[in-house]
Structure formats: C-alpha cells, structure tokens
Amino acid sequence: MLDVKERNVFKSIEKEKVLNELVKIFGKNNVSDKSHDLYPYSYDMTESPRHMPDFVVLPETVSEIVQLVKFCNSHEIPIVPYVSGNNVGGLTIPQHGGIMCDMGKRMKKIIKVHESNMYAILEPGVTFGQLKKVLDENYPNLKYGYAYAPPYASVVANVLLTGLTNLSCSYGGMADWINGLEVILNSGDIVRTGSCFISKEFKDDNWFVRYPIPDLTGLFVGWQGMTGIVTKCAVQLWPKKEFNTALLAIVYGSETCAELIREFGRTECCEDVSAVNLEVAKMGYGITKPKKLEKEPDYALFVSISGNTKELFDAKINYVTKVFEKIKERTKNKKLLLTNFITFAKILGKEFSQFYDLPGVLTPLYDWNGLTWVGSYANPDNLGPLMDKCYKLFKEYDIGPILYMKSMKSSHYCIFRPIVRYQKYKEEEKVKELQKKFLEVMLEYDCVPYKAPIWMTEKVKERCDPNWVKLLEKIKDTMDPNKIFNPGRWGL
Ligand SMILES: Cc1cc2nc3c(=O)[nH]c(=O)nc-3n(C[C@H](O)[C@H](O)[C@H](O)COP(=O)(O)OP(=O)(O)OC[C@H]3O[C@@H](n4cnc5c(N)ncnc54)[C@H](O)[C@@H]3O)c2cc1C
C-alpha cells in the first residue's frame, strides 16, 4: 500500500491537459504517466513513507525546464528534481505527487573544465564516476573529492545537500566548493549566482569565485527540498599530488578514537580522516554479519595523505605519526597501532580497498534491501559520548552497529552518522524507533542533521530557535509561494 498525501494536484487543470502540455514541452518519448514508469520514484532505501508521482519527465535543455516551471507555477503543480535517488533521506519521494523531473538521463554534460582556474561547470545529471573518468583521462593534474556514494550518484545534488567526500578534512563540505549556480526560479527566470553574475550572457570562463557579493548561492543550498531548480553548478577542483598513501589506525576506546580524529584533522596533513567501529572493518573483508570479539579493538581509523614532493609527503606522514605516538603515550595504550592501509588492504583482499578507491559501490551497505541513517554535522568535542550512546542503542535493538565519523575542515567540525542496514518492509517499525532514539541522543549533543527526512526536520523544528524557523518559512514562501518546489520538506 502506498501512503496517500492530501493535495489536489489537478485542482485548476485536468490531468489529461497536463499530459498534453508535458508532451508538447518534452516530446512524447520523454514523458510518462504509466505506473510501471512512476513506481521506482515512489520509494527509496529508507523507511520514508512512499508516494507515487503523477508524471515523470526527462528534460534535456534549460528552456524545457523553464517552460515546465512556468506551467507548474501557474497551476500549482509540484515538481521534484531527481538524479539517482540515492540521498538516503526520502528526499526525492514526491510527498504530494506531481511531476518527477529526472535530470539523470539527459542532462549529463560537463560544460567546462577550466584547468587554470580549477573549476568545472556541471549539469545536474553528471555523476561522480563520470567526473572522475573525465578528469583522470583529460586533466591528470586535477581531482575532485569522492563520497562513499555510488559512482552513479549526482555530484550537483550532493553539493546542494552539503555532502562530504574524501577531501573534506582538507576542504570541508561540498557546498563550500561551489563557485556559482544557474537556477530557474518559480517565475521561470534564470538567475546566475557567484562571480559569473558580472556578465549579462552566459560565459564559461568567469565562474572562479563565489564572493565577495551577497551570498545568494546560499539561498539554494541545504534545503533538502529546494527553492529553485539548479541547471548549472560550478564546483572547485583541486590539484592532484604526485605522492599518495593511506594509513590505518587500530584503536581501543571511543574517547581515544575521538581524540585521534580531532588531532589528525588539526595536523592539516590529511585529506581524509574517517573512522568506523571494528565490525564495519570486518564487513570490508566479506563478513556479512560481523561480531566484535572480546578484547578486539573498538575502532578502525583511516587517514589519507598526499604531497607534491617526496620530502613534503614524508614530512606529513612523520608529523601524523608523531601526533599518534604522543596520544599513545599519554593514554598509556600500548595496543594502539598505526600502519599502512594499502599494505593491510593487500593482505585482506581486494574488497577491503573499496574503502579507499572511490567512487565505488560499497557492497556491505547493500547486503540488505533497506539502508538508512541519521547523518549529522557534529561538535568534535562530543564525538566520544555520541559513539558510546549510539553503539549501545544498536545493541539494544539487536541491529548490527555501523558508526561513521569524519573530521571536516581540519576538525572545525565532524561528521557523525549511525547507519542502519535492515530488511525493508519486515523491520521498518523497529528501525523507525531506533532512528528516533538516535536523533534524540544526537540533538542532545547539538548535532545538526543533514539530508534529513521530514520526520527528522519536524523534531529539529520542535527544539530549535523559533525565529530561525520563521525566517526559513519566510524565505521559502517568498521564493516558492505556490509550493511547487518539492513541497513538504521542513513541513513547508
Ligand atoms: C551507500 C551510500 C553511501 C553514501 N555515502 C555518502 C558519503 O560518503 N557522502 C555523502 O555526502 N553522501 C553519501 N551518500 C548520499 C548520496 O550519495 C548523495 O546524497 C547523492 O550523491 C545525491 O545524488 P543523487 O543522484 O542520489 O540525488 P537525488 O537523491 O536524486 O537528489 C537529491 C536531492 O537533490 C535534489 N535535486 C536534485 N537535482 C536538483 C537540481 N538540479 N536542483 C535542485 N534540487 C535538486 C532532489 O530533489 C533531492 O532533494 C551515500 C549514499 C549511499 C546510497
């Protein structure tokens, strides 16, 4: 059974007429109202309630989307942009029905790679795998950051959701790397933000910075829903270094793990500092339902380091090792171990290197047909108790624990994310309850949820600054008075 939401999508125009208009805009091969085409858009891997859209369209050009937005705005019909639906928060499930605007099929152009200014202008359908291939083959001195997301997930969608990658310890969240956007507003107007606003016409060589003008880009980022449809996004690229390696720390105790994450981040020598509980590391070598044995270490910590010269590279490794030894000595924990991850991965088998060789499909996360999490930006000082309390909750609910932690921007903040693999439909009620418990703990420790499903944003709203909510509502109402842009998110 699909959950039904009350909104009369066709109050001012008959469904048949909508179909005719969509066919006029997109051509009949790029529009469908057939249930078998719509059904895949009605759910995702999470426990989020399902809901069917009324149509799906496959746009190819900006002008098609402009026509769509104008039409939908005048008839108050919801539009939900979609690329691959891998957000793990129910964010593309059309809460009130309407039109799925699937940009993952025909809007996949990398419009420009500006080599000297180190940015790329992307259409929304460009995937992590596609970007990596183009950079590796044509721009060997440049790289982008890659998430644990599958290679077929959208770069731009993850940017708009303030995602995180294997360069986030150095450079922060992906939204920080936006140089500018091209967005279609509810009126159908096309607006460009960032330095590209200087020219009246679109040019591809002036997207080099986001500031010092008012940060209008921010009006479109982090909504989980949206305030406009993004059709181009300039993302910063980074210089590729010649020397690269990864280290692995084996750690006992959550506080020690939290301290290592914070301190490794602060060395400014690491591109990525991520940690998982030991059970996850065991999944990496093929154990589907791993158990932690008594006296085994608690956490595995992954650190990646690169350098332009051998001297610089070695110096970074030496400094990180020194920080590690200091913590080892102070905690008097003789069993702490820092080793080379790549050698370790070779011993444990190819599967283990999937944690390092991104983007990739992290097979252990797909062992069940359900996957969900409470993702958050966390205060680095609170990581230890968060890890202990959420680990305990996993045990209480008899669900295999997966804790994921990451240092962001030299440990100015961290990621904390308890991840749940589960049997969809069979275990949903239990999982919903567990997710609520995670959220309670995480809000108690001031975590800020990201990619949050609707039930989560409702809980956040209950306890946050009411004037913040008022401002949020005012902005959304101004930018989307007819509630056509992925309505329902944040209860709006
Ligand atoms: C196994 C797994 C691991 C993951 N690991 C990570 C990780 O390490 N780091 C991380 O950051 N994420 C991670 N993710 C999350 C996920 O991959 C990202 O959120 C994803 O990249 C978004 O791309 P998508 O194609 O799934 O977007 P979709 O889910 O299709 O869309 C995401 C959101 O963006 C909106 N949207 C899409 N296009 C536009 C547009 N043009 N204009 C306005 N709004 C738009 C959609 O409406 C929706 O709200 C992981 C996901 C999985 C399944």
The ligand as a Gaussian input file, in Angstrom:
#p B3LYP/6-31G(d) Opt

LIG

0 1
 C       25.776000       3.660000       0.043000
 C       25.726000       5.144000       0.060000
 C       26.798000       5.848000       0.580000
 C       26.770000       7.246000       0.607000
 N       27.841000       7.912000       1.102000
 C       27.863000       9.257000       1.085000
 C       29.002000       9.969000       1.523000
 O       30.024000       9.406000       1.894000
 N       28.945000      11.328000       1.484000
 C       27.846000      11.983000       1.043000
 O       27.845000      13.211000       1.038000
 N       26.748000      11.344000       0.611000
 C       26.734000       9.996000       0.624000
 N       25.630000       9.334000       0.175000
 C       24.430000      10.116000      -0.199000
 C       24.172000      10.319000      -1.676000
 O       25.003000       9.606000      -2.477000
 C       24.096000      11.729000      -2.141000
 O       23.155000      12.420000      -1.444000
 C       23.922000      11.720000      -3.648000
 O       25.157000      11.992000      -4.264000
 C       22.881000      12.621000      -4.211000
 O       22.813000      12.279000      -5.575000
 P       21.543000      11.537000      -6.156000
 O       21.792000      11.269000      -7.576000
 O       21.215000      10.380000      -5.320000
 O       20.470000      12.701000      -5.923000
 P       18.910000      12.541000      -5.664000
 O       18.678000      11.668000      -4.488000
 O       18.243000      12.168000      -6.925000
 O       18.550000      14.051000      -5.261000
 C       18.977000      14.536000      -4.024000
 C       18.230000      15.841000      -3.671000
 O       18.637000      16.884000      -4.536000
 C       17.508000      17.449000      -5.179000
 N       17.944000      17.823000      -6.506000
 C       18.478000      17.022000      -7.444000
 N       18.805000      17.736000      -8.529000
 C       18.450000      19.009000      -8.271000
 C       18.512000      20.216000      -9.006000
 N       19.021000      20.226000     -10.220000
 N       18.044000      21.365000      -8.453000
 C       17.525000      21.358000      -7.195000
 N       17.449000      20.228000      -6.444000
 C       17.901000      19.084000      -6.983000
 C       16.472000      16.338000      -5.175000
 O       15.155000      16.819000      -5.329000
 C       16.719000      15.755000      -3.793000
 O       16.115000      16.566000      -2.814000
 C       25.641000       7.942000       0.116000
 C       24.571000       7.222000      -0.425000
 C       24.612000       5.843000      -0.467000
 C       23.449000       5.108000      -1.054000

